[in-house]
Amino acid sequence: MPSEQHEGPNLPSRLTAFDLFAGMASADLEKIAPRLHVQTWPRRQAVMPPASTAENFYLILKGRVKIGTNHPVTGRELTFCILGPGAGHDIITLLDGHIHRVNATSLDALETACAPLSQWHAWMERYPSLRHALLHCAARRLRELSELAEDLALHETSARLAHLLLRHIDEGSDDERHLLHGLAHEELAHLIGSVRVVVNRLINRFKQEGIIHTEAGQLHVTDFERLMEKAERRVQSLLKPR
């Protein structure tokens, strides 16, 4: 269960750091912030259940959460995406009003802010910049799901892993805030529709080829060109005659 938190006057300034509110005036953020209900959730817990997201739209303030599903018999998991600070859940229900039965699990200690769907709809009508930002968020989520479907249907596991790393780790960056930072191989497997033993083998192969290295349990890319070659097999497989 989440813990209730009474957010102080610093919430409006925190919201300005997020793309959703980048185009809004400070005075408008001062009006929105008091209507957001702030909650904290422990690490590795089921959070933001579908029954709640059918009524509320959540904004991630701190931490990461994975969104996915699992097979009811085998328990095998597929992660659709990982959300970090500034992302919203559940954008699908916000737009169509229907319950979306997905699992949300906190990867870190999580802090969220939520308001009823009706309140978000009113804000979208009143503040065009927020409406445009939410639509852009929905488009980005749709594109990610399209890429995931393409990967699962058409490409081998090594290419899917390479594509995942390229999407989340910037070339020449030592930033440890990317969404894959510190994830176990099992979690990486859930993101590409595979299993831990296969991803463990691929990670070791990438390390032997000098494409990546790990330090203190963290994954870093050392040869982006080689990694791109691995990911290009996604494209090459489409060009082969069938």
Secondary structure, 3 states (H helix, E strand, C coil): CCEEECCCCCHHHHHCCCHHHCCCCHHHHHHHHHHCEEEEECCCCECCCHHHHCCEEEEEEECCEEEEEECCCCCCEEEEEEECCCCEECHHHHHHCCCCCCEEEECCCEEEEEEEHHHHHHHHHHCHHHHHHHHHHHHHHHHHHHHHHHHHHHCCHHHHHHHHHHHHCCCCCCCCCCCCCCCCHHHHHHHHCCCHHHHHHHHHHHHHCCCEEEECCEEEECCHHHHHHHHCHHHHHHHCCC
